[in-house]
Amino acid sequence: MGNKEPYYCGNAAADQIGGSGWFVGQFVPSELGLRHQADVEVKWGMHRDGDKRSRPWANGNGTTIAVLIRGTLRVSLYAAHTPDTITLAREGDYIIYGPEVVHSWEAVGDTLVLSIRFPSVEVDRTREGVVAV
């Protein structure tokens, strides 16, 4: 589908950009049409048991909502020296956090999470975030 189509139908896993899970946002080439958005990003996060973020970081630009579809996701939020850990364990459990919240996560069992971030602001993913102390 081109840039001028009024709708798009696809598959989140197949449409992800660069193996990231993100399939809607500013990083999607504009020639792919409606999936290119500056107001929102959407991710289909499929995580195997034990998968985890390599280091805590904060997006710095957008508010994030993560909704558990299946499995269990342990999210650590670093507001002080000791992280608060929230466990999303029941289908539909979710967490919302702002752009400056340093966080990490770990999948317990095979886990599927739908994440929405807004706005969609270009971030240098090789340098992004603040590592928690």
Contacts in CASP RR format, 6 or more apart in sequence:
PFRMAT RR
TARGET T0000
AUTHOR 0000-0000-0000
METHOD contacts of the structure
MODEL  1
MGNKEPYYCGNAAADQIGGSGWFVGQFVPSELGLRHQADVEVKWGMHRDG
DKRSRPWANGNGTTIAVLIRGTLRVSLYAAHTPDTITLAREGDYIIYGPE
VVHSWEAVGDTLVLSIRFPSVEVDRTREGVVAV
1 8 0 8 1.000
1 32 0 8 1.000
1 33 0 8 1.000
2 31 0 8 1.000
2 32 0 8 1.000
2 33 0 8 1.000
3 30 0 8 1.000
3 31 0 8 1.000
3 32 0 8 1.000
3 33 0 8 1.000
5 33 0 8 1.000
5 34 0 8 1.000
7 34 0 8 1.000
8 33 0 8 1.000
8 34 0 8 1.000
8 35 0 8 1.000
12 21 0 8 1.000
12 23 0 8 1.000
12 42 0 8 1.000
12 44 0 8 1.000
13 21 0 8 1.000
13 44 0 8 1.000
13 46 0 8 1.000
15 23 0 8 1.000
15 35 0 8 1.000
16 22 0 8 1.000
16 23 0 8 1.000
16 43 0 8 1.000
16 44 0 8 1.000
17 23 0 8 1.000
17 27 0 8 1.000
17 28 0 8 1.000
20 43 0 8 1.000
21 43 0 8 1.000
21 44 0 8 1.000
21 45 0 8 1.000
21 46 0 8 1.000
22 41 0 8 1.000
22 42 0 8 1.000
22 43 0 8 1.000
23 35 0 8 1.000
23 42 0 8 1.000
23 43 0 8 1.000
23 44 0 8 1.000
24 35 0 8 1.000
24 37 0 8 1.000
24 40 0 8 1.000
24 41 0 8 1.000
24 42 0 8 1.000
24 120 0 8 1.000
25 35 0 8 1.000
25 36 0 8 1.000
25 37 0 8 1.000
25 38 0 8 1.000
25 40 0 8 1.000
25 41 0 8 1.000
25 42 0 8 1.000
25 120 0 8 1.000
26 36 0 8 1.000
26 37 0 8 1.000
26 38 0 8 1.000
26 41 0 8 1.000
26 120 0 8 1.000
26 121 0 8 1.000
26 122 0 8 1.000
27 41 0 8 1.000
27 120 0 8 1.000
27 122 0 8 1.000
28 35 0 8 1.000
28 36 0 8 1.000
28 37 0 8 1.000
29 36 0 8 1.000
30 36 0 8 1.000
37 120 0 8 1.000
38 119 0 8 1.000
38 120 0 8 1.000
38 121 0 8 1.000
39 118 0 8 1.000
39 119 0 8 1.000
39 120 0 8 1.000
40 116 0 8 1.000
40 117 0 8 1.000
40 118 0 8 1.000
40 119 0 8 1.000
40 120 0 8 1.000
41 115 0 8 1.000
41 116 0 8 1.000
41 117 0 8 1.000
41 118 0 8 1.000
41 120 0 8 1.000
42 114 0 8 1.000
42 115 0 8 1.000
42 116 0 8 1.000
42 117 0 8 1.000
43 113 0 8 1.000
43 114 0 8 1.000
43 115 0 8 1.000
43 116 0 8 1.000
43 117 0 8 1.000
44 112 0 8 1.000
44 114 0 8 1.000
45 112 0 8 1.000
45 113 0 8 1.000
45 114 0 8 1.000
45 115 0 8 1.000
46 110 0 8 1.000
46 111 0 8 1.000
46 112 0 8 1.000
47 73 0 8 1.000
47 107 0 8 1.000
47 110 0 8 1.000
47 111 0 8 1.000
47 112 0 8 1.000
47 113 0 8 1.000
48 107 0 8 1.000
48 109 0 8 1.000
48 110 0 8 1.000
49 107 0 8 1.000
49 108 0 8 1.000
49 109 0 8 1.000
49 110 0 8 1.000
49 111 0 8 1.000
50 106 0 8 1.000
50 107 0 8 1.000
50 108 0 8 1.000
50 109 0 8 1.000
51 106 0 8 1.000
51 107 0 8 1.000
51 111 0 8 1.000
52 104 0 8 1.000
52 105 0 8 1.000
52 106 0 8 1.000
52 107 0 8 1.000
53 103 0 8 1.000
53 104 0 8 1.000
53 105 0 8 1.000
53 106 0 8 1.000
55 104 0 8 1.000
55 131 0 8 1.000
56 76 0 8 1.000
56 78 0 8 1.000
56 83 0 8 1.000
56 102 0 8 1.000
56 103 0 8 1.000
56 104 0 8 1.000
56 131 0 8 1.000
56 132 0 8 1.000
57 102 0 8 1.000
57 103 0 8 1.000
57 104 0 8 1.000
57 128 0 8 1.000
57 129 0 8 1.000
57 130 0 8 1.000
57 131 0 8 1.000
58 99 0 8 1.000
58 100 0 8 1.000
58 101 0 8 1.000
58 102 0 8 1.000
58 103 0 8 1.000
58 129 0 8 1.000
58 130 0 8 1.000
59 98 0 8 1.000
59 99 0 8 1.000
59 117 0 8 1.000
59 123 0 8 1.000
59 128 0 8 1.000
59 129 0 8 1.000
60 99 0 8 1.000
60 100 0 8 1.000
60 123 0 8 1.000
60 128 0 8 1.000
60 129 0 8 1.000
61 99 0 8 1.000
61 119 0 8 1.000
61 121 0 8 1.000
61 123 0 8 1.000
62 98 0 8 1.000
62 99 0 8 1.000
62 117 0 8 1.000
62 118 0 8 1.000
62 119 0 8 1.000
62 121 0 8 1.000
63 96 0 8 1.000
63 97 0 8 1.000
63 98 0 8 1.000
63 99 0 8 1.000
63 117 0 8 1.000
63 118 0 8 1.000
64 96 0 8 1.000
64 97 0 8 1.000
64 98 0 8 1.000
64 115 0 8 1.000
64 116 0 8 1.000
64 117 0 8 1.000
65 94 0 8 1.000
65 95 0 8 1.000
65 96 0 8 1.000
65 115 0 8 1.000
65 116 0 8 1.000
65 117 0 8 1.000
66 73 0 8 1.000
66 75 0 8 1.000
66 88 0 8 1.000
66 94 0 8 1.000
66 95 0 8 1.000
66 96 0 8 1.000
66 105 0 8 1.000
66 113 0 8 1.000
66 114 0 8 1.000
66 115 0 8 1.000
67 92 0 8 1.000
67 93 0 8 1.000
67 94 0 8 1.000
67 113 0 8 1.000
67 114 0 8 1.000
67 115 0 8 1.000
67 116 0 8 1.000
68 88 0 8 1.000
68 89 0 8 1.000
68 90 0 8 1.000
68 91 0 8 1.000
68 92 0 8 1.000
68 93 0 8 1.000
68 94 0 8 1.000
68 111 0 8 1.000
68 112 0 8 1.000
68 113 0 8 1.000
69 91 0 8 1.000
69 92 0 8 1.000
69 112 0 8 1.000
69 113 0 8 1.000
69 114 0 8 1.000
70 91 0 8 1.000
70 110 0 8 1.000
70 111 0 8 1.000
70 112 0 8 1.000
71 89 0 8 1.000
71 107 0 8 1.000
71 108 0 8 1.000
71 109 0 8 1.000
71 110 0 8 1.000
71 111 0 8 1.000
71 112 0 8 1.000
72 87 0 8 1.000
72 88 0 8 1.000
72 89 0 8 1.000
72 107 0 8 1.000
72 108 0 8 1.000
72 109 0 8 1.000
72 111 0 8 1.000
73 87 0 8 1.000
73 88 0 8 1.000
73 105 0 8 1.000
73 106 0 8 1.000
73 107 0 8 1.000
73 108 0 8 1.000
73 111 0 8 1.000
73 113 0 8 1.000
74 85 0 8 1.000
74 86 0 8 1.000
74 87 0 8 1.000
74 88 0 8 1.000
74 105 0 8 1.000
74 106 0 8 1.000
74 107 0 8 1.000
74 108 0 8 1.000
75 85 0 8 1.000
75 86 0 8 1.000
75 87 0 8 1.000
75 88 0 8 1.000
75 95 0 8 1.000
75 103 0 8 1.000
75 104 0 8 1.000
75 105 0 8 1.000
76 83 0 8 1.000
76 84 0 8 1.000
76 85 0 8 1.000
76 86 0 8 1.000
76 103 0 8 1.000
76 104 0 8 1.000
76 105 0 8 1.000
76 106 0 8 1.000
77 83 0 8 1.000
77 84 0 8 1.000
77 85 0 8 1.000
77 86 0 8 1.000
77 97 0 8 1.000
77 101 0 8 1.000
77 102 0 8 1.000
77 103 0 8 1.000
78 101 0 8 1.000
78 102 0 8 1.000
78 103 0 8 1.000
78 104 0 8 1.000
78 132 0 8 1.000
79 101 0 8 1.000
81 133 0 8 1.000
83 104 0 8 1.000
83 132 0 8 1.000
86 95 0 8 1.000
87 108 0 8 1.000
88 94 0 8 1.000
88 95 0 8 1.000
88 113 0 8 1.000
97 103 0 8 1.000
102 129 0 8 1.000
102 130 0 8 1.000
102 131 0 8 1.000
102 132 0 8 1.000
104 132 0 8 1.000
END
